[in-house]
């Protein structure tokens, strides 16, 4: 099956490449930093300051990169809260933003997010899809999270709103940001009474429709699990999707879905490349929090998506490709959302792949501060850190910012397509220090093609120099392995063996602990390898997904050989088509 990055709804000049997602014909790869929440002790949480927000809606998800809001916006939530929560207590604590359907719609859809409640409720796609689906007269939509809340873990997987088992719905819409979420999907379906494999679902089983940025880039690993997969941004397609899902017979549903542009139905192979859906007018679809909860990664923060895509040219950026062209929402659309949010809470989070590149970002931040609110941005461009932008952030109590230099070595930075001049970094940190910022989180990438061990440790040396120059700032350093993905410049690049990446991570961590006061946050080399395999693989990985929920990264990597697969075939340089 081929995917065309040229959107069905928008002819992007120069963006005419196609990708084959079948493992037997390697596709063009999108490269991305492995900032997805890693599993078994590596999943992001407020306890370590690494948090994810979906920003940019695909079906049914929004996140294409991992964003962090400053810790001031994390509230008092910790993962341990879920140990004493069940759906009744969680619903009692939620504050709805919009009036939703009473559940009387003819078509009952479960919106399944294959991760914990506190992560899913920090994902704007969950909010946007929940509102949009429930705004359709014939539809009632309920949320399902997996793993479930601890208080609901002793029975079948059920919906939050009515406690309906997953198998009791007409359709399951899977919202997935990252490949590692896929490892939970089969177990989630089985826990809800739905067969994990599409071929084993009978007439009465719900139709499973999945989407999100990782699926947009390579849907083929889920081709035997999902009945249908959506490629691109879903807002404009939702009426057609729900009409198709409302057909009486299962085969009629699949036939109707196959006729919807940007839908891939594996049992009905398309004659032409499936083109990604694109929303040209983002203002027509405001995307913001629909439910406030103290149990989210960002407790009672009203999140607003300011735009989609990225105008920069980083060679590893997933957002730049699957949300091309970059689009910014207008001030006229965003200001009313700020007003709405401030009527419910004093915390506003502006999120997106390129928030600081919004042409009116200073006005947006000032609008929150001027109304007595506290504003945070998901991340800041180093060259856009100015006193004018920092002033409203600090006025609202923010004392930390997130920057992403990505590399310390000039050669590595050139490979990543993200060269930051030392003068620009110094100017940004000087502005931050002068404005009253006290903590800075820095993101770096390791395991880049051509990188040496010494160049990896340059990350720690750079941080040591920054500490000397800016002693009043406290640094947290997040270092994540590169995971190449379809459709960009690093698409076919080889990445080092996990043992090499782990060695570099340990060297960076040891140098940081010895030479700096910085707090290191190091990603998992093994989980990055698993993610790379999933991002480059195809249907031959179905068995890996079926066992993925209870397996560690090492177990999954070891099991490849038993399936006649070689890890190096996925991690090494990929052949051209």
ABEGO torsion letter per residue (X at the ends): XBBBABBAABBBBGBABBBBABAABBBBBBBBBBABBBBGGABBBAAAGBBBBBBEBBOBBABABBBBBBAAAAEABBAAAAAABBAAAAAAABBBABBBBAGABABBBBBBBBBBAAAAAABAAAAAAAAAAAABAABBBBBBBOBBBAAAAABBBBBAAAGBBAAABABBBBBBABAAAAAAAAAAAAAAGBBABAAABBAABBBBBBBEAAAAABAAAAAAABABBBBEBAAAAAAAAAAAAABABAAAAAAAAAABBGBBBAABBBABBBBBBBBABAAABBBBBABBBAABABBGBBBBBAEBEBABABAABAAAAAAOBBBBBBAAAAAAAAAAAAAABABBBBBEABAAABAAAAAAAAAAAAAGBBBBBABBBAAABBAAAAAAAAAAGBABBBBBAGBABAAAAAAAGBBBBAAAAAAAAAAAAAAGBABBBBBBBBGBBGBBAAAAAAAAAAAAAAAAABAABBBBBBBBBBBBBBGBAAAABBBBBAAAAAAAAAAAAAAAAAABABBBBBBBAAAAAAAAAAAABBAAAAAAAAAAAABBAAAAAAAAAAAGBBAAAAABBBBBX
